[in-house]
Amino acid sequence: MRNDLQPIRLRAGAIVLCLSLAFFAVLLNKHYHQKVAVPAPNTKAETPEQILASIQMPPGDSPTHSALVKALTRAGKSPNDSNSWTNLGDAVAQCLRETNNQAYYGQAELAYSHALRVDSHNLGALTGLAWVYGGRHLFPQSVAWANKALEVDRDDPTAYGILGDAELELGDYDQALHNYQKMISLRPDLSSYSRSGYLLWVTGHRARAIELMQRAIRAGAPFAENTAWCRAKLAMMLFDDGALLPAWQTLEPALSPTTSNIHVLLAAGRILTARHDYVAALEYYRMATAVTPNIEALSAIGDLYALQGDKAKAEDCYRQVEALHSANLSTGFHDHMQIARFYADHGRNLIEALRMAEQSKLTRNVLQADTLAWVYFKNGDLDKAADAIKRALSHGTLDPSAYFHAGMIAAKRSDFTGARRYLSIALSFNPEFSPLDAPLARKTLYDLAHSPELATSSAGVFGKARALSR
């Protein structure tokens, strides 16, 4: 058995959390390993014709577009061929990976469900539904489908990867590492390398994470867009590390005038913003919204307008973010932590941000814990903010924004030594990690050196401090 990840051991003895969190972890572990009933396949569309009619074609003329056309044709000609419908589900899933259009989850589910009605042991359909439920953050159901796939084939690498995905999202990083290692041993390829690389980045293993993501890119994939996704992820790793030129060089092979991969477009926007090329950054963000409306691009466009003093256009973008969130709610798309972070970043609807973030108030996921800490900070609950930020930093995150948040929380709690340390770490990672927050980090460090009281005030009155930092 290959052991590509064997030398890596996640940090033991991380910060001990409060008793309530420990109790929750026990309950979560008990619930997670209990037998969960596999949901019934989707029956909203009862005929093959209805399923085929429900599937949306992606924009442009790409290999994915062609693959979907072929899969639709084959499924239409072979309504009783389970593999044809699994292939159709896979083609729809590829559309989602490239566009981030959440409607494709439901369309893929219909295709996979029909495949299982034809053959209840179709392995690809079982793992396909596990992927659908995982994407919707319905992790017990995702795990149930993945385990059902393993009942059919104990050596199915995709099932182990999906189990690892659920554990990663739940913050069970050791178990996620275990399942990703199984996946690499069974099928060392782009999918297994990239999953493992991302996990290692989240848990603070910089060099190994970059190495595995580079290996994923070299491995390639049937769809060039999947390699482009890995390039975008690696570029963002390098971005967080302040290596802007290597980040751009990593991303550049995936860029073209017709690029429609939303992950590549968003990464390009962030890198160009850090390089203060706001005109080009805006263009890439607009291209991303043309592929599919998304919160990250709209928020970033608003921030760039705000930086240039156009408050009216910035506010229009922020309202579009809120409207998109409302539309997502109507379709069941799970974006509550993303919108809570948006609200906290922009000082909007803070009570609603708190309501949404506290749905994950005992999370072990370091990214969610960071958002939770920031929301608590913005609502003035410094004790809970301090507890949540400890969880966010407990695995040695490489995200400069988390250290920025830790620094602002420490400053408000009059822990000036901690504030200087965390803010310095954020800026040492990437001095341009955020167009709005990096200037504030520099100003707060200056205030801490000359007037700690002013730094404390800036940490509390965030909007005013941002205005002063520009």
N, C-alpha and C positions, 0 to 999 in steps of 0.2 A: 504494500500500500504506500502511495506517495504521501509525504508529510510536509508539503510546502509551508504549512503554517505552524509546524511543530515547534520551531524555535521561539515563536511568539507566545508570551504569557501575559494576559491582561493583568494590570496592576492589582496585586493582592493588598489587602489591608487598606482599602480606600476609606475615605472619611465615614465614620460610623454615623448613620442617620438616626433620627429621633425614633422613639419606641413605636410611635404610631405608624411610621413608614415601615419599620421592621415587621410589625403585625400585618400591615397590608401586603408586604412581600410574601409572607407565609400564605395568606389567603389567596393571593394571585397565583402562587405556585400550585396550591392545591386545586384551584379552579382550572388552571391551565392544563394540568395533567389528567383532569377528570375526563371521562368519555363524553364527548359532545356529539349530539345527534347531527348527522349530516343533513343539511337542508334539502328539501325536495327540489329537483331541477325546476327551473323557471318554466311556467306553462302559460305565460301571458299571450304569447303568439302560438296558436295551436297547430298551424299548418306551416309547411316549409315555405309556401308562397308568402305568407305574412312575415316570416323571419327575413327572407331575402329582401322584401320591400322595405323593411325597417332599417336596413344597413345604409349608412351614409358614406358617400365616396369622399376621400380626403382631397384637399385642394392640390392643384398642380398635376404634373405628369411625371411621376417618380416611379422607381422600381416597386415601391410599396403599393402605389396606385395600380400598377399592372398586376401585381400579385393578387390584390383584392379582386380585380376583375376576373382573373382566371379562377380564383376560389369560388366566386359567386356563380360563374358558369358551370363549374364542375358540380357544385352542390345542387344547382337547379336541375341538372341532368341526372343526378344520382341521389334522390331524396332519401333512399334507404341505405346509403353507404355511410357508415358512421365516420370513417376516416375523412371523407370529403367535408363533413360538417366540422370536424375538429380542425382541419386545415383552414376552413373559413374563419373559425374562431381565432386561430393563430394570426391570420391576416388582419383581422379587425384589431387584435391586440397590438400588432405592430403599428397600426395607424395611431393608436393611443400613445404608444411610446414616443412617437415622433412629434405628435401635435399637442399632446396633453389634453385633448378634448375628452372630457369625462363621460360624455354620452356614449363613447365606444365601450365602456364597461358593460352597460346594459345590452348592447348589441352582441358583444362577444359572449355574454352569458346565455343569450338565446341560442346562439349557434352551438355552444358546448352542451347545453341542456338537451337540444335535439339529438346531438350525437349520442348522449347517454340513453335517450329513449330508444334509440336503435340498438345500442350495445352498452349495457350498464357497466361493462368492464373496460371501456375504452380509456387507456391510460392517459393519452393526451387531453381528453375531455375532462378527466378527473383533476389533473394538475391545472388545466385551464380554469376550472371553476375555483380551485384553491387560489390561483392568481387573482381572479376577479374579486373574491371576498377580501383578500389581503389588500388590494388596492382601495377598497372601500373602508378599510380599517376595521373590518369585522373579523378579528383575528381568531376567535374560537372556531368560527365556521371555516375559515381558511385552513386552519390546522386540521380540522376534521376531514376536509376533502383531501389534503396532502397525505394524511394517514391512510385514508381509503386507497389512494394511489399506491402507497407502499404495501398495502395488502395484496395488490395485484402484482407488484414488482418491488421487492425489498431493496433492489439496487437502482432505483430510478433517481438519477441525480437531480432532476428538476424538483421533485418532491422535497428532497433535502434542502435545496436552495430556498424553496418557499417557506419551509419550516424556519430556516434561518432568518428570512425576511421578517416573519412575525415576531420572532424573539428579538431581533434588532429593534423593531419598533417598540416593543414592550420594555426594552432596556435590559434584557437578559443576555448580556454580551458574551458571557462564557459559553452558554448553550448555543448561541448563534454561531460563535467561532467553531464549535464542535460540528455543527451541521454543515457549515460552509467547507470545513476541512474534508468532511465526507464527500461533498460535492466535487471538490477538486480531485480527490483520490479517484472518483468514478469517472469524471469527465473534465480534465483540465482544459478549459477553453475561455473565451471572452466572458461568458456569463459567470462562471465560477470565480475567475480571477478578479473581475470587477466588483462582485459582491464582497469578496474578502478584503479587497483593497479599501473599499469604502468603510467597512467595519473597522479596520485598523486605523484609518484616519480619524474616525469618530472617537476612538479610544486612545488617541495620542501617539500612535506608532508611525511617525512621519516617513522615515526612509523606507520601511517595508511596504507601507501603503502606496507610495509613489511607484515603487518597484513593481508591485502587483498590477497597478493600473497600466503601467507601461507594457507589462506582459500581456494584459488583456488587449491592448491596442495592436500589438504585434500578432496576436492570435487571429484577429480579424473575425468576421462573421458573414453569413450569407447576405445580410442586408448591411450596406455601408453605413446606414444611419445608426446602427447599433454601435459601430466603431466610433462614429461621431459623438454619440452619447458619452462614451468613455473619454474621448478627447475633452469634452466639456467638463466632465467631472475632474479629470486630471488638471485641466486649466484652472479650475476653482481651487484645487488643493494648492497649486503654485501661487495663485492669487492670494490666498490666506497667508501664505508664507512670504508675501511681499515680492515675489519673483515675477514682476509684471511682463517683462520681455519674454522669458521662457513660457509664461502662461499664454501669451499671444501666439508665440511660435508653435505651441502645442495645438492651439485651436485653429490656426490659419488653414491647414489642409482641409478642414471641414467647412470653410467659408467659401461662398461664391455668390454672385448676384442673385441666384435663384435659391439660395439656402432656405429651407423651410423647417429645419429641425429646431424646435423651440428652445431646447437646452443649449444649443450652440449660440443661438441669437441672444439669449439672456446672458450667457457668459461673455459674449463680445461686448454687450452693453456695459457690464460691470467693469471689465478691464479698461475700456475706453473712458469710462467715467473717472476711474482712478488716474488715468493719464490726462485728465482735464480736457479731453476732446469731446465736449458735450454735444456738438452737432452730429458727429458720427455715432455717438452713443444713442442719441434720440432716434436716429434712423434705424438702428438695430432693434431697439425696443418697440418701435412702431411696426417693424416687420414681424416681431413676435406676436403682437396683438392682432395682426392681420391673419396669422395662422390660426390662433384661437384666443379670445379674450382671456387674460390671466392677471391675477392680482399682482404678481411680482413686477411685470412690465409696466402696468398702469401706475403702480406706486412709484416706481423708479422714474417714470416720465414726470410725474407730479413733483418729485423731489428735485429733478433737474430744472423744472420751471421755477420752483421755489428758490433755488440757488441763484437764478438769474433775475429774481425779483418780480416775476410775473405771478402774483398771488392768485389772480382770477383763474388762469389756466391750471395752476397747481390744484386749486380747490375743485375745479371741474374734474380733473383726473381722480382725485380722492373720492369724489362722489361716485364716479364710475366704479371704483373699487367696491364701495358699499353696495351699489346696485348689483354688481356681479356676485357678491356674497349672497345677497337676497335670492338671486336667480339660482345659485348653487344649492341653497337650502331647499328650493322647490324640487330639485332633482335628486336630493339625498347625498350630494357630494360632501365629503368630510373635509372642511377647511377651517374648523374653528380655531385651531392654534395659529394658523397663518393669519387669519383676520384679527385675532387677539394681538398678535405681534404688530400688525399694521396699526391698530388703534393705539397701542402703547407707544410705538415709535412717533406717532403724530399727535399724541395727546387728545384723542377723540374717543367719545363713547367709552370712557374708562370703566364704568360700572358694567357695561355689556362685555367689555374685554375680560373683566374679572370673572363674570359668570361663565364665559366660554372656557377660559384658561383653567378654572377650578374643576372642570370636568376631568382634568388630568392632574389634580392637585397632589397626588401621591406618586406621580410618575417616576420611573427609574430611567427613562429615556433622557439623555443629557441635553438634547436639543429642545425638547419640550420643557425640561426643568429650567433652561435658560429663559425661554419665553415666559414661563410662569413667574420667575423671579422678577423680570422686567415689568410685568403687569402689576405684581404686588408693589413694587417700588413706585410706579406711577400712581397707584392708589394710596400711597402713604403707609403701607403696612411693612415697615422695615424689618421686623423680626421674621416674618414669613418670607420676605425677599431674601434675607440672609440665609435662611435654611434652604431655600430652593436653589440659590446660586452655588451653595456648597455641593449640591447634587450635580449641578451642571458642570462643575470643575473637577468632579471626583475621579474622572478617568483621564485627566490630562488633556482636555480638549485643545485642538489646534485652531479654534475659531476666535479671531481677535475680538469679535463683537461680544462674546461671552465675558472676556476679561474687561472690556469697556463697561459692561453692565455691572460686573463685580466692583470695579473701581468707583463707579457712581454711587452704588449702594454703600460701599465703605465710606466714601466721603460724607454722605448724608448721615451716617451713623457716627461721624467724628472719628473714624478710624483712619487717620490721615496717612499713617505708614502703609496700611493695606491699600488705600486708594492710590497712592503713588506707585506702589508695586504693580497693581493690576493694570492701571492705565499705561504704565511704561511697557508692560508686556504686550498689551494690545497694539501700541504704536511700533514696538520693535518687530512684531510679526509683519504688519503691513501699515505704514504710516498713512496710507490712503484707503483703509479698509471700508470706509463709508463716507460719502460726500457730506453728510450732515454730522455724523458722530465723531469722525476723526478730528475735525477742527475743535469740537467741544472737548474732546479728550486732551488736546494740546492746551486749550485755554484753562481747563480745570487743573492740569498739572502746573501751569504757570501760577494760578491762584493759590494752589497749595504751597508753592514756594514763597509767595509774597503775602498772602492773606487767606489762611485756612477758612475763616468765616465766610469770605466771598465764595470760596469753592463749595462750601456747604450750601450756601444759598443757590449757587448755580445748579447743584445737583438736585435741589428741590424744585426750582422754577425752571423747568427744562426748556420751555419755549423761549423764555427770555435769554437763557444762556446760549441757545443756538443762535439767536439773533445777534448777540454780542460777538459770537465766534466768527461771524462772516464779515 
